[in-house]
Amino acid sequence: MVMRIKCVFQHGDGNNVRFSAHYCKRWTTVRNGWISCDLTDQMLVGTACKFGCHPEYTLQGLETTQCLAHDRWSVPSQPVCNRKYCLTINTIIY
């Protein structure tokens, strides 16, 4: 959901001045990871967010995003955290 706030002020001469604050949609939580935004309470245009994963997971997607004009983020989709896998090496004992 995109939230918008509009304020209307009237000057003494009868002219209206309109202000609009634009917000981007809030990201959902990242499973096995985290999101950190510089303005945590509001997702105003210009807000930057960084995604990260817990140590045993790796990030698939871009690490950072920013709220742009027209109420959209600079990345099209939220990144995900995938579990890291290690190959098992069989040891031969002579």
PDB file of N, CA, C and O in Angstrom:
ATOM      1  N   MET A   1       0.842  -1.175   0.000  1.00  0.00           N
ATOM      2  CA  MET A   1       0.000   0.000   0.000  1.00  0.00           C
ATOM      3  C   MET A   1       0.888   1.240   0.000  1.00  0.00           C
ATOM      4  O   MET A   1       1.829   1.317   0.790  1.00  0.00           O
ATOM      5  N   VAL A   2       0.614   2.192  -0.852  1.00  0.00           N
ATOM      6  CA  VAL A   2       1.336   3.454  -0.912  1.00  0.00           C
ATOM      7  C   VAL A   2       0.530   4.484  -0.148  1.00  0.00           C
ATOM      8  O   VAL A   2      -0.666   4.654  -0.383  1.00  0.00           O
ATOM      9  N   MET A   3       1.200   5.176   0.775  1.00  0.00           N
ATOM     10  CA  MET A   3       0.526   6.196   1.568  1.00  0.00           C
ATOM     11  C   MET A   3       0.928   7.568   1.040  1.00  0.00           C
ATOM     12  O   MET A   3       2.089   7.781   0.690  1.00  0.00           O
ATOM     13  N   ARG A   4      -0.004   8.482   0.979  1.00  0.00           N
ATOM     14  CA  ARG A   4       0.281   9.842   0.558  1.00  0.00           C
ATOM     15  C   ARG A   4      -0.350  10.807   1.552  1.00  0.00           C
ATOM     16  O   ARG A   4      -1.449  10.574   2.054  1.00  0.00           O
ATOM     17  N   ILE A   5       0.353  11.875   1.824  1.00  0.00           N
ATOM     18  CA  ILE A   5      -0.178  12.922   2.694  1.00  0.00           C
ATOM     19  C   ILE A   5      -0.237  14.198   1.867  1.00  0.00           C
ATOM     20  O   ILE A   5       0.738  14.554   1.205  1.00  0.00           O
ATOM     21  N   LYS A   6      -1.344  14.872   1.898  1.00  0.00           N
ATOM     22  CA  LYS A   6      -1.466  16.143   1.193  1.00  0.00           C
ATOM     23  C   LYS A   6      -1.897  17.210   2.183  1.00  0.00           C
ATOM     24  O   LYS A   6      -2.814  17.007   2.979  1.00  0.00           O
ATOM     25  N   CYS A   7      -1.224  18.343   2.123  1.00  0.00           N
ATOM     26  CA  CYS A   7      -1.561  19.472   2.987  1.00  0.00           C
ATOM     27  C   CYS A   7      -1.933  20.648   2.095  1.00  0.00           C
ATOM     28  O   CYS A   7      -1.264  20.904   1.093  1.00  0.00           O
ATOM     29  N   VAL A   8      -2.969  21.344   2.443  1.00  0.00           N
ATOM     30  CA  VAL A   8      -3.389  22.510   1.666  1.00  0.00           C
ATOM     31  C   VAL A   8      -3.373  23.720   2.591  1.00  0.00           C
ATOM     32  O   VAL A   8      -4.004  23.719   3.648  1.00  0.00           O
ATOM     33  N   PHE A   9      -2.641  24.757   2.177  1.00  0.00           N
ATOM     34  CA  PHE A   9      -2.580  26.001   2.941  1.00  0.00           C
ATOM     35  C   PHE A   9      -3.158  27.108   2.077  1.00  0.00           C
ATOM     36  O   PHE A   9      -2.979  27.114   0.859  1.00  0.00           O
ATOM     37  N   GLN A  10      -3.851  28.044   2.711  1.00  0.00           N
ATOM     38  CA  GLN A  10      -4.427  29.146   1.953  1.00  0.00           C
ATOM     39  C   GLN A  10      -3.729  30.429   2.380  1.00  0.00           C
ATOM     40  O   GLN A  10      -3.654  30.752   3.565  1.00  0.00           O
ATOM     41  N   HIS A  11      -3.213  31.163   1.371  1.00  0.00           N
ATOM     42  CA  HIS A  11      -2.588  32.458   1.636  1.00  0.00           C
ATOM     43  C   HIS A  11      -3.673  33.514   1.759  1.00  0.00           C
ATOM     44  O   HIS A  11      -4.831  33.281   1.411  1.00  0.00           O
ATOM     45  N   GLY A  12      -3.283  34.677   2.257  1.00  0.00           N
ATOM     46  CA  GLY A  12      -4.229  35.777   2.417  1.00  0.00           C
ATOM     47  C   GLY A  12      -4.873  36.214   1.114  1.00  0.00           C
ATOM     48  O   GLY A  12      -5.985  36.742   1.124  1.00  0.00           O
ATOM     49  N   ASP A  13      -4.192  36.001  -0.017  1.00  0.00           N
ATOM     50  CA  ASP A  13      -4.763  36.423  -1.296  1.00  0.00           C
ATOM     51  C   ASP A  13      -5.703  35.379  -1.892  1.00  0.00           C
ATOM     52  O   ASP A  13      -6.216  35.568  -2.995  1.00  0.00           O
ATOM     53  N   GLY A  14      -5.936  34.274  -1.169  1.00  0.00           N
ATOM     54  CA  GLY A  14      -6.870  33.258  -1.626  1.00  0.00           C
ATOM     55  C   GLY A  14      -6.243  32.150  -2.456  1.00  0.00           C
ATOM     56  O   GLY A  14      -6.932  31.204  -2.839  1.00  0.00           O
ATOM     57  N   ASN A  15      -4.949  32.247  -2.741  1.00  0.00           N
ATOM     58  CA  ASN A  15      -4.280  31.191  -3.510  1.00  0.00           C
ATOM     59  C   ASN A  15      -3.959  30.003  -2.614  1.00  0.00           C
ATOM     60  O   ASN A  15      -3.481  30.170  -1.492  1.00  0.00           O
ATOM     61  N   ASN A  16      -4.220  28.825  -3.109  1.00  0.00           N
ATOM     62  CA  ASN A  16      -3.900  27.608  -2.363  1.00  0.00           C
ATOM     63  C   ASN A  16      -2.510  27.116  -2.743  1.00  0.00           C
ATOM     64  O   ASN A  16      -2.122  27.147  -3.911  1.00  0.00           O
ATOM     65  N   VAL A  17      -1.774  26.665  -1.745  1.00  0.00           N
ATOM     66  CA  VAL A  17      -0.473  26.045  -1.970  1.00  0.00           C
ATOM     67  C   VAL A  17      -0.602  24.603  -1.516  1.00  0.00           C
ATOM     68  O   VAL A  17      -1.034  24.346  -0.392  1.00  0.00           O
ATOM     69  N   ARG A  18      -0.238  23.665  -2.364  1.00  0.00           N
ATOM     70  CA  ARG A  18      -0.374  22.245  -2.027  1.00  0.00           C
ATOM     71  C   ARG A  18       1.000  21.606  -1.849  1.00  0.00           C
ATOM     72  O   ARG A  18       1.924  21.847  -2.627  1.00  0.00           O
ATOM     73  N   PHE A  19       1.108  20.798  -0.821  1.00  0.00           N
ATOM     74  CA  PHE A  19       2.319  20.030  -0.558  1.00  0.00           C
ATOM     75  C   PHE A  19       1.944  18.560  -0.530  1.00  0.00           C
ATOM     76  O   PHE A  19       0.879  18.190  -0.038  1.00  0.00           O
ATOM     77  N   SER A  20       2.804  17.748  -1.049  1.00  0.00           N
ATOM     78  CA  SER A  20       2.534  16.319  -1.098  1.00  0.00           C
ATOM     79  C   SER A  20       3.757  15.561  -0.609  1.00  0.00           C
ATOM     80  O   SER A  20       4.861  15.788  -1.104  1.00  0.00           O
ATOM     81  N   ALA A  21       3.580  14.670   0.345  1.00  0.00           N
ATOM     82  CA  ALA A  21       4.671  13.801   0.807  1.00  0.00           C
ATOM     83  C   ALA A  21       4.422  12.418   0.233  1.00  0.00           C
ATOM     84  O   ALA A  21       3.350  11.846   0.425  1.00  0.00           O
ATOM     85  N   HIS A  22       5.396  11.887  -0.462  1.00  0.00           N
ATOM     86  CA  HIS A  22       5.235  10.584  -1.108  1.00  0.00           C
ATOM     87  C   HIS A  22       6.004   9.516  -0.343  1.00  0.00           C
ATOM     88  O   HIS A  22       7.118   9.745   0.128  1.00  0.00           O
ATOM     89  N   TYR A  23       5.391   8.355  -0.231  1.00  0.00           N
ATOM     90  CA  TYR A  23       5.963   7.231   0.499  1.00  0.00           C
ATOM     91  C   TYR A  23       6.058   6.012  -0.405  1.00  0.00           C
ATOM     92  O   TYR A  23       5.212   5.804  -1.274  1.00  0.00           O
ATOM     93  N   CYS A  24       7.090   5.212  -0.195  1.00  0.00           N
ATOM     94  CA  CYS A  24       7.192   3.919  -0.874  1.00  0.00           C
ATOM     95  C   CYS A  24       6.599   2.835   0.023  1.00  0.00           C
ATOM     96  O   CYS A  24       6.488   2.999   1.238  1.00  0.00           O
ATOM     97  N   LYS A  25       6.227   1.742  -0.597  1.00  0.00           N
ATOM     98  CA  LYS A  25       5.703   0.590   0.136  1.00  0.00           C
ATOM     99  C   LYS A  25       6.787   0.053   1.073  1.00  0.00           C
ATOM    100  O   LYS A  25       7.957  -0.032   0.701  1.00  0.00           O
ATOM    101  N   ARG A  26       6.382  -0.303   2.280  1.00  0.00           N
ATOM    102  CA  ARG A  26       7.315  -0.890   3.249  1.00  0.00           C
ATOM    103  C   ARG A  26       7.730  -2.281   2.809  1.00  0.00           C
ATOM    104  O   ARG A  26       6.902  -3.059   2.334  1.00  0.00           O
ATOM    105  N   TRP A  27       9.012  -2.597   2.965  1.00  0.00           N
ATOM    106  CA  TRP A  27       9.502  -3.943   2.656  1.00  0.00           C
ATOM    107  C   TRP A  27       9.039  -4.903   3.734  1.00  0.00           C
ATOM    108  O   TRP A  27       8.888  -4.518   4.893  1.00  0.00           O
ATOM    109  N   THR A  28       8.814  -6.147   3.358  1.00  0.00           N
ATOM    110  CA  THR A  28       8.500  -7.169   4.356  1.00  0.00           C
ATOM    111  C   THR A  28       9.818  -7.621   4.981  1.00  0.00           C
ATOM    112  O   THR A  28      10.892  -7.296   4.476  1.00  0.00           O
ATOM    113  N   THR A  29       9.737  -8.354   6.053  1.00  0.00           N
ATOM    114  CA  THR A  29      10.958  -8.837   6.692  1.00  0.00           C
ATOM    115  C   THR A  29      11.666  -9.824   5.770  1.00  0.00           C
ATOM    116  O   THR A  29      11.033 -10.509   4.967  1.00  0.00           O
ATOM    117  N   VAL A  30      12.978  -9.885   5.899  1.00  0.00           N
ATOM    118  CA  VAL A  30      13.775 -10.807   5.095  1.00  0.00           C
ATOM    119  C   VAL A  30      13.981 -12.079   5.904  1.00  0.00           C
ATOM    120  O   VAL A  30      14.568 -12.041   6.985  1.00  0.00           O
ATOM    121  N   ARG A  31      13.506 -13.195   5.388  1.00  0.00           N
ATOM    122  CA  ARG A  31      13.687 -14.467   6.087  1.00  0.00           C
ATOM    123  C   ARG A  31      15.178 -14.797   6.111  1.00  0.00           C
ATOM    124  O   ARG A  31      15.839 -14.770   5.073  1.00  0.00           O
ATOM    125  N   ASN A  32      15.701 -15.106   7.284  1.00  0.00           N
ATOM    126  CA  ASN A  32      17.119 -15.411   7.504  1.00  0.00           C
ATOM    127  C   ASN A  32      18.020 -14.212   7.236  1.00  0.00           C
ATOM    128  O   ASN A  32      19.190 -14.372   6.887  1.00  0.00           O
ATOM    129  N   GLY A  33      17.469 -13.005   7.401  1.00  0.00           N
ATOM    130  CA  GLY A  33      18.260 -11.803   7.180  1.00  0.00           C
ATOM    131  C   GLY A  33      17.634 -10.589   7.837  1.00  0.00           C
ATOM    132  O   GLY A  33      16.844 -10.723   8.773  1.00  0.00           O
ATOM    133  N   TRP A  34      17.978  -9.410   7.357  1.00  0.00           N
ATOM    134  CA  TRP A  34      17.520  -8.167   7.968  1.00  0.00           C
ATOM    135  C   TRP A  34      17.426  -7.044   6.932  1.00  0.00           C
ATOM    136  O   TRP A  34      17.982  -7.129   5.837  1.00  0.00           O
ATOM    137  N   ILE A  35      16.708  -5.996   7.315  1.00  0.00           N
ATOM    138  CA  ILE A  35      16.598  -4.764   6.530  1.00  0.00           C
ATOM    139  C   ILE A  35      16.922  -3.612   7.466  1.00  0.00           C
ATOM    140  O   ILE A  35      16.441  -3.579   8.598  1.00  0.00           O
ATOM    141  N   SER A  36      17.730  -2.672   7.007  1.00  0.00           N
ATOM    142  CA  SER A  36      18.051  -1.482   7.782  1.00  0.00           C
ATOM    143  C   SER A  36      17.808  -0.261   6.899  1.00  0.00           C
ATOM    144  O   SER A  36      18.415  -0.124   5.837  1.00  0.00           O
ATOM    145  N   CYS A  37      16.912   0.630   7.348  1.00  0.00           N
ATOM    146  CA  CYS A  37      16.591   1.832   6.569  1.00  0.00           C
ATOM    147  C   CYS A  37      16.998   3.070   7.353  1.00  0.00           C
ATOM    148  O   CYS A  37      16.913   3.093   8.581  1.00  0.00           O
ATOM    149  N   ASP A  38      17.447   4.114   6.626  1.00  0.00           N
ATOM    150  CA  ASP A  38      17.923   5.309   7.317  1.00  0.00           C
ATOM    151  C   ASP A  38      16.804   6.117   7.964  1.00  0.00           C
ATOM    152  O   ASP A  38      17.068   6.862   8.907  1.00  0.00           O
ATOM    153  N   LEU A  39      15.590   5.998   7.500  1.00  0.00           N
ATOM    154  CA  LEU A  39      14.426   6.618   8.145  1.00  0.00           C
ATOM    155  C   LEU A  39      13.456   5.495   8.472  1.00  0.00           C
ATOM    156  O   LEU A  39      12.595   5.162   7.658  1.00  0.00           O
ATOM    157  N   THR A  40      13.587   4.914   9.648  1.00  0.00           N
ATOM    158  CA  THR A  40      12.869   3.679   9.953  1.00  0.00           C
ATOM    159  C   THR A  40      11.359   3.844  10.080  1.00  0.00           C
ATOM    160  O   THR A  40      10.621   2.900   9.800  1.00  0.00           O
ATOM    161  N   ASP A  41      10.882   5.007  10.491  1.00  0.00           N
ATOM    162  CA  ASP A  41       9.444   5.174  10.699  1.00  0.00           C
ATOM    163  C   ASP A  41       8.689   5.497   9.415  1.00  0.00           C
ATOM    164  O   ASP A  41       7.512   5.163   9.282  1.00  0.00           O
ATOM    165  N   GLN A  42       9.362   6.143   8.473  1.00  0.00           N
ATOM    166  CA  GLN A  42       8.689   6.574   7.254  1.00  0.00           C
ATOM    167  C   GLN A  42       9.520   6.165   6.050  1.00  0.00           C
ATOM    168  O   GLN A  42      10.750   6.196   6.097  1.00  0.00           O
ATOM    169  N   MET A  43       8.861   5.790   4.992  1.00  0.00           N
ATOM    170  CA  MET A  43       9.547   5.416   3.751  1.00  0.00           C
ATOM    171  C   MET A  43       9.344   6.529   2.724  1.00  0.00           C
ATOM    172  O   MET A  43       8.787   6.305   1.649  1.00  0.00           O
ATOM    173  N   LEU A  44       9.808   7.736   3.076  1.00  0.00           N
ATOM    174  CA  LEU A  44       9.677   8.890   2.197  1.00  0.00           C
ATOM    175  C   LEU A  44      10.609   8.772   1.003  1.00  0.00           C
ATOM    176  O   LEU A  44      11.581   8.018   1.040  1.00  0.00           O
ATOM    177  N   VAL A  45      10.315   9.515  -0.051  1.00  0.00           N
ATOM    178  CA  VAL A  45      11.217   9.579  -1.200  1.00  0.00           C
ATOM    179  C   VAL A  45      12.598   9.989  -0.698  1.00  0.00           C
ATOM    180  O   VAL A  45      12.725  10.953   0.056  1.00  0.00           O
ATOM    181  N   GLY A  46      13.630   9.261  -1.112  1.00  0.00           N
ATOM    182  CA  GLY A  46      14.999   9.512  -0.664  1.00  0.00           C
ATOM    183  C   GLY A  46      15.475   8.553   0.410  1.00  0.00           C
ATOM    184  O   GLY A  46      16.677   8.449   0.656  1.00  0.00           O
ATOM    185  N   THR A  47      14.547   7.845   1.060  1.00  0.00           N
ATOM    186  CA  THR A  47      14.926   6.868   2.076  1.00  0.00           C
ATOM    187  C   THR A  47      15.739   5.745   1.436  1.00  0.00           C
ATOM    188  O   THR A  47      15.359   5.210   0.395  1.00  0.00           O
ATOM    189  N   ALA A  48      16.858   5.394   2.066  1.00  0.00           N
ATOM    190  CA  ALA A  48      17.692   4.292   1.574  1.00  0.00           C
ATOM    191  C   ALA A  48      17.582   3.114   2.532  1.00  0.00           C
ATOM    192  O   ALA A  48      17.538   3.302   3.748  1.00  0.00           O
ATOM    193  N   CYS A  49      17.539   1.905   1.991  1.00  0.00           N
ATOM    194  CA  CYS A  49      17.485   0.685   2.793  1.00  0.00           C
ATOM    195  C   CYS A  49      18.588  -0.268   2.344  1.00  0.00           C
ATOM    196  O   CYS A  49      18.945  -0.324   1.168  1.00  0.00           O
ATOM    197  N   LYS A  50      19.115  -1.013   3.307  1.00  0.00           N
ATOM    198  CA  LYS A  50      20.159  -1.999   3.035  1.00  0.00           C
ATOM    199  C   LYS A  50      19.659  -3.356   3.502  1.00  0.00           C
ATOM    200  O   LYS A  50      19.060  -3.469   4.571  1.00  0.00           O
ATOM    201  N   PHE A  51      19.903  -4.384   2.703  1.00  0.00           N
ATOM    202  CA  PHE A  51      19.510  -5.751   3.024  1.00  0.00           C
ATOM    203  C   PHE A  51      20.752  -6.549   3.384  1.00  0.00           C
ATOM    204  O   PHE A  51      21.829  -6.317   2.835  1.00  0.00           O
ATOM    205  N   GLY A  52      20.599  -7.482   4.301  1.00  0.00           N
ATOM    206  CA  GLY A  52      21.705  -8.365   4.667  1.00  0.00           C
ATOM    207  C   GLY A  52      21.181  -9.708   5.135  1.00  0.00           C
ATOM    208  O   GLY A  52      19.989  -9.873   5.396  1.00  0.00           O
ATOM    209  N   CYS A  53      22.095 -10.670   5.236  1.00  0.00           N
ATOM    210  CA  CYS A  53      21.724 -12.033   5.624  1.00  0.00           C
ATOM    211  C   CYS A  53      22.522 -12.472   6.843  1.00  0.00           C
ATOM    212  O   CYS A  53      23.602 -11.948   7.113  1.00  0.00           O
ATOM    213  N   HIS A  54      21.982 -13.431   7.569  1.00  0.00           N
ATOM    214  CA  HIS A  54      22.705 -14.043   8.681  1.00  0.00           C
ATOM    215  C   HIS A  54      23.938 -14.753   8.122  1.00  0.00           C
ATOM    216  O   HIS A  54      23.969 -15.083   6.936  1.00  0.00           O
ATOM    217  N   PRO A  55      24.965 -14.996   8.964  1.00  0.00           N
ATOM    218  CA  PRO A  55      26.246 -15.528   8.484  1.00  0.00           C
ATOM    219  C   PRO A  55      26.167 -16.797   7.630  1.00  0.00           C
ATOM    220  O   PRO A  55      26.960 -16.952   6.702  1.00  0.00           O
ATOM    221  N   GLU A  56      25.253 -17.687   7.913  1.00  0.00           N
ATOM    222  CA  GLU A  56      25.196 -18.940   7.153  1.00  0.00           C
ATOM    223  C   GLU A  56      24.354 -18.819   5.871  1.00  0.00           C
ATOM    224  O   GLU A  56      24.053 -19.824   5.226  1.00  0.00           O
ATOM    225  N   TYR A  57      23.978 -17.583   5.506  1.00  0.00           N
ATOM    226  CA  TYR A  57      23.163 -17.336   4.313  1.00  0.00           C
ATOM    227  C   TYR A  57      23.846 -16.312   3.412  1.00  0.00           C
ATOM    228  O   TYR A  57      24.671 -15.518   3.865  1.00  0.00           O
ATOM    229  N   THR A  58      23.495 -16.344   2.151  1.00  0.00           N
ATOM    230  CA  THR A  58      24.050 -15.396   1.184  1.00  0.00           C
ATOM    231  C   THR A  58      22.912 -14.645   0.489  1.00  0.00           C
ATOM    232  O   THR A  58      21.855 -15.215   0.219  1.00  0.00           O
ATOM    233  N   LEU A  59      23.139 -13.371   0.207  1.00  0.00           N
ATOM    234  CA  LEU A  59      22.108 -12.517  -0.380  1.00  0.00           C
ATOM    235  C   LEU A  59      22.003 -12.739  -1.884  1.00  0.00           C
ATOM    236  O   LEU A  59      23.006 -12.729  -2.598  1.00  0.00           O
ATOM    237  N   GLN A  60      20.781 -12.939  -2.351  1.00  0.00           N
ATOM    238  CA  GLN A  60      20.518 -13.033  -3.784  1.00  0.00           C
ATOM    239  C   GLN A  60      19.708 -11.803  -4.158  1.00  0.00           C
ATOM    240  O   GLN A  60      18.546 -11.684  -3.772  1.00  0.00           O
ATOM    241  N   GLY A  61      20.307 -10.895  -4.902  1.00  0.00           N
ATOM    242  CA  GLY A  61      19.676  -9.629  -5.254  1.00  0.00           C
ATOM    243  C   GLY A  61      20.572  -8.481  -4.840  1.00  0.00           C
ATOM    244  O   GLY A  61      21.682  -8.692  -4.350  1.00  0.00           O
ATOM    245  N   LEU A  62      20.091  -7.271  -5.037  1.00  0.00           N
ATOM    246  CA  LEU A  62      20.887  -6.093  -4.712  1.00  0.00           C
ATOM    247  C   LEU A  62      20.860  -5.801  -3.218  1.00  0.00           C
ATOM    248  O   LEU A  62      19.856  -6.029  -2.543  1.00  0.00           O
ATOM    249  N   GLU A  63      21.988  -5.288  -2.711  1.00  0.00           N
ATOM    250  CA  GLU A  63      22.140  -5.033  -1.276  1.00  0.00           C
ATOM    251  C   GLU A  63      21.439  -3.753  -0.827  1.00  0.00           C
ATOM    252  O   GLU A  63      20.983  -3.674   0.313  1.00  0.00           O
ATOM    253  N   THR A  64      21.344  -2.749  -1.702  1.00  0.00           N
ATOM    254  CA  THR A  64      20.745  -1.475  -1.306  1.00  0.00           C
ATOM    255  C   THR A  64      19.645  -1.061  -2.281  1.00  0.00           C
ATOM    256  O   THR A  64      19.621  -1.473  -3.441  1.00  0.00           O
ATOM    257  N   THR A  65      18.734  -0.233  -1.767  1.00  0.00           N
ATOM    258  CA  THR A  65      17.653   0.321  -2.586  1.00  0.00           C
ATOM    259  C   THR A  65      17.301   1.696  -2.042  1.00  0.00           C
ATOM    260  O   THR A  65      17.607   2.013  -0.893  1.00  0.00           O
ATOM    261  N   GLN A  66      16.657   2.509  -2.869  1.00  0.00           N
ATOM    262  CA  GLN A  66      16.263   3.847  -2.453  1.00  0.00           C
ATOM    263  C   GLN A  66      14.846   4.125  -2.941  1.00  0.00           C
ATOM    264  O   GLN A  66      14.459   3.720  -4.037  1.00  0.00           O
ATOM    265  N   CYS A  67      14.078   4.826  -2.102  1.00  0.00           N
ATOM    266  CA  CYS A  67      12.720   5.224  -2.473  1.00  0.00           C
ATOM    267  C   CYS A  67      12.809   6.378  -3.473  1.00  0.00           C
ATOM    268  O   CYS A  67      13.366   7.434  -3.172  1.00  0.00           O
ATOM    269  N   LEU A  68      12.253   6.160  -4.664  1.00  0.00           N
ATOM    270  CA  LEU A  68      12.316   7.142  -5.744  1.00  0.00           C
ATOM    271  C   LEU A  68      10.997   7.893  -5.876  1.00  0.00           C
ATOM    272  O   LEU A  68      10.004   7.563  -5.228  1.00  0.00           O
ATOM    273  N   ALA A  69      11.013   8.906  -6.728  1.00  0.00           N
ATOM    274  CA  ALA A  69       9.774   9.622  -7.037  1.00  0.00           C
ATOM    275  C   ALA A  69       8.773   8.633  -7.630  1.00  0.00           C
ATOM    276  O   ALA A  69       9.160   7.553  -8.077  1.00  0.00           O
ATOM    277  N   HIS A  70       7.547   8.980  -7.637  1.00  0.00           N
ATOM    278  CA  HIS A  70       6.456   8.125  -8.127  1.00  0.00           C
ATOM    279  C   HIS A  70       6.258   6.910  -7.225  1.00  0.00           C
ATOM    280  O   HIS A  70       5.700   5.902  -7.657  1.00  0.00           O
ATOM    281  N   ASP A  71       6.712   7.001  -5.972  1.00  0.00           N
ATOM    282  CA  ASP A  71       6.424   6.000  -4.939  1.00  0.00           C
ATOM    283  C   ASP A  71       6.894   4.596  -5.311  1.00  0.00           C
ATOM    284  O   ASP A  71       6.151   3.631  -5.131  1.00  0.00           O
ATOM    285  N   ARG A  72       8.098   4.470  -5.820  1.00  0.00           N
ATOM    286  CA  ARG A  72       8.635   3.147  -6.147  1.00  0.00           C
ATOM    287  C   ARG A  72      10.081   3.049  -5.683  1.00  0.00           C
ATOM    288  O   ARG A  72      10.767   4.059  -5.526  1.00  0.00           O
ATOM    289  N   TRP A  73      10.531   1.826  -5.467  1.00  0.00           N
ATOM    290  CA  TRP A  73      11.898   1.554  -5.033  1.00  0.00           C
ATOM    291  C   TRP A  73      12.814   1.400  -6.243  1.00  0.00           C
ATOM    292  O   TRP A  73      12.352   1.090  -7.341  1.00  0.00           O
ATOM    293  N   SER A  74      14.122   1.619  -6.040  1.00  0.00           N
ATOM    294  CA  SER A  74      15.093   1.529  -7.137  1.00  0.00           C
ATOM    295  C   SER A  74      15.367   0.090  -7.561  1.00  0.00           C
ATOM    296  O   SER A  74      15.952  -0.130  -8.622  1.00  0.00           O
ATOM    297  N   VAL A  75      14.964  -0.887  -6.768  1.00  0.00           N
ATOM    298  CA  VAL A  75      15.070  -2.299  -7.173  1.00  0.00           C
ATOM    299  C   VAL A  75      13.654  -2.839  -7.361  1.00  0.00           C
ATOM    300  O   VAL A  75      12.758  -2.506  -6.586  1.00  0.00           O
ATOM    301  N   PRO A  76      13.447  -3.669  -8.382  1.00  0.00           N
ATOM    302  CA  PRO A  76      12.091  -4.133  -8.671  1.00  0.00           C
ATOM    303  C   PRO A  76      11.537  -5.149  -7.679  1.00  0.00           C
ATOM    304  O   PRO A  76      10.322  -5.247  -7.508  1.00  0.00           O
ATOM    305  N   SER A  77      12.416  -5.908  -7.024  1.00  0.00           N
ATOM    306  CA  SER A  77      11.925  -6.915  -6.080  1.00  0.00           C
ATOM    307  C   SER A  77      12.875  -7.037  -4.894  1.00  0.00           C
ATOM    308  O   SER A  77      14.062  -6.727  -4.986  1.00  0.00           O
ATOM    309  N   GLN A  78      12.323  -7.491  -3.798  1.00  0.00           N
ATOM    310  CA  GLN A  78      13.102  -7.636  -2.567  1.00  0.00           C
ATOM    311  C   GLN A  78      14.069  -8.809  -2.690  1.00  0.00           C
ATOM    312  O   GLN A  78      13.682  -9.878  -3.162  1.00  0.00           O
ATOM    313  N   PRO A  79      15.338  -8.624  -2.268  1.00  0.00           N
ATOM    314  CA  PRO A  79      16.279  -9.745  -2.317  1.00  0.00           C
ATOM    315  C   PRO A  79      15.912 -10.825  -1.302  1.00  0.00           C
ATOM    316  O   PRO A  79      15.116 -10.587  -0.393  1.00  0.00           O
ATOM    317  N   VAL A  80      16.489 -12.000  -1.460  1.00  0.00           N
ATOM    318  CA  VAL A  80      16.243 -13.116  -0.547  1.00  0.00           C
ATOM    319  C   VAL A  80      17.576 -13.647  -0.037  1.00  0.00           C
ATOM    320  O   VAL A  80      18.622 -13.446  -0.653  1.00  0.00           O
ATOM    321  N   CYS A  81      17.515 -14.330   1.104  1.00  0.00           N
ATOM    322  CA  CYS A  81      18.697 -14.956   1.693  1.00  0.00           C
ATOM    323  C   CYS A  81      18.626 -16.461   1.477  1.00  0.00           C
ATOM    324  O   CYS A  81      17.680 -17.112   1.921  1.00  0.00           O
ATOM    325  N   ASN A  82      19.619 -17.008   0.801  1.00  0.00           N
ATOM    326  CA  ASN A  82      19.695 -18.444   0.535  1.00  0.00           C
ATOM    327  C   ASN A  82      20.789 -19.067   1.388  1.00  0.00           C
ATOM    328  O   ASN A  82      21.840 -18.465   1.607  1.00  0.00           O
ATOM    329  N   ARG A  83      20.531 -20.269   1.862  1.00  0.00           N
ATOM    330  CA  ARG A  83      21.512 -20.977   2.689  1.00  0.00           C
ATOM    331  C   ARG A  83      22.753 -21.286   1.861  1.00  0.00           C
ATOM    332  O   ARG A  83      22.664 -21.698   0.704  1.00  0.00           O
ATOM    333  N   LYS A  84      23.925 -21.075   2.489  1.00  0.00           N
ATOM    334  CA  LYS A  84      25.188 -21.430   1.841  1.00  0.00           C
ATOM    335  C   LYS A  84      25.359 -22.938   1.910  1.00  0.00           C
ATOM    336  O   LYS A  84      25.029 -23.563   2.918  1.00  0.00           O
ATOM    337  N   TYR A  85      25.866 -23.509   0.856  1.00  0.00           N
ATOM    338  CA  TYR A  85      26.122 -24.947   0.829  1.00  0.00           C
ATOM    339  C   TYR A  85      27.604 -25.187   0.600  1.00  0.00           C
ATOM    340  O   TYR A  85      28.246 -24.491  -0.186  1.00  0.00           O
ATOM    341  N   CYS A  86      28.133 -26.175   1.291  1.00  0.00           N
ATOM    342  CA  CYS A  86      29.526 -26.572   1.107  1.00  0.00           C
ATOM    343  C   CYS A  86      29.545 -27.963   0.489  1.00  0.00           C
ATOM    344  O   CYS A  86      28.724 -28.818   0.821  1.00  0.00           O
ATOM    345  N   LEU A  87      30.474 -28.168  -0.395  1.00  0.00           N
ATOM    346  CA  LEU A  87      30.631 -29.493  -0.986  1.00  0.00           C
ATOM    347  C   LEU A  87      31.322 -30.410   0.008  1.00  0.00           C
ATOM    348  O   LEU A  87      32.252 -29.998   0.701  1.00  0.00           O
ATOM    349  N   THR A  88      30.878 -31.621   0.074  1.00  0.00           N
ATOM    350  CA  THR A  88      31.518 -32.606   0.940  1.00  0.00           C
ATOM    351  C   THR A  88      32.643 -33.268   0.156  1.00  0.00           C
ATOM    352  O   THR A  88      32.444 -33.762  -0.954  1.00  0.00           O
ATOM    353  N   ILE A  89      33.812 -33.266   0.749  1.00  0.00           N
ATOM    354  CA  ILE A  89      34.965 -33.897   0.105  1.00  0.00           C
ATOM    355  C   ILE A  89      35.252 -35.202   0.822  1.00  0.00           C
ATOM    356  O   ILE A  89      35.490 -35.218   2.030  1.00  0.00           O
ATOM    357  N   ASN A  90      35.231 -36.281   0.086  1.00  0.00           N
ATOM    358  CA  ASN A  90      35.539 -37.588   0.671  1.00  0.00           C
ATOM    359  C   ASN A  90      37.053 -37.747   0.791  1.00  0.00           C
ATOM    360  O   ASN A  90      37.792 -37.506  -0.164  1.00  0.00           O
ATOM    361  N   THR A  91      37.488 -38.144   1.944  1.00  0.00           N
ATOM    362  CA  THR A  91      38.914 -38.343   2.184  1.00  0.00           C
ATOM    363  C   THR A  91      39.247 -39.821   2.026  1.00  0.00           C
ATOM    364  O   THR A  91      38.574 -40.691   2.578  1.00  0.00           O
ATOM    365  N   ILE A  92      40.287 -40.077   1.269  1.00  0.00           N
ATOM    366  CA  ILE A  92      40.736 -41.465   1.091  1.00  0.00           C
ATOM    367  C   ILE A  92      41.912 -41.701   2.030  1.00  0.00           C
ATOM    368  O   ILE A  92      42.912 -40.986   1.976  1.00  0.00           O
ATOM    369  N   ILE A  93      41.787 -42.689   2.874  1.00  0.00           N
ATOM    370  CA  ILE A  93      42.859 -43.021   3.819  1.00  0.00           C
ATOM    371  C   ILE A  93      43.593 -44.244   3.292  1.00  0.00           C
ATOM    372  O   ILE A  93      42.964 -45.256   2.983  1.00  0.00           O
ATOM    373  N   TYR A  94      44.918 -44.166   3.185  1.00  0.00           N
ATOM    374  CA  TYR A  94      45.746 -45.279   2.686  1.00  0.00           C
ATOM    375  C   TYR A  94      46.323 -46.063   3.823  1.00  0.00           C
ATOM    376  O   TYR A  94      47.044 -47.035   3.600  1.00  0.00           O
TER     377      TYR A  94
END
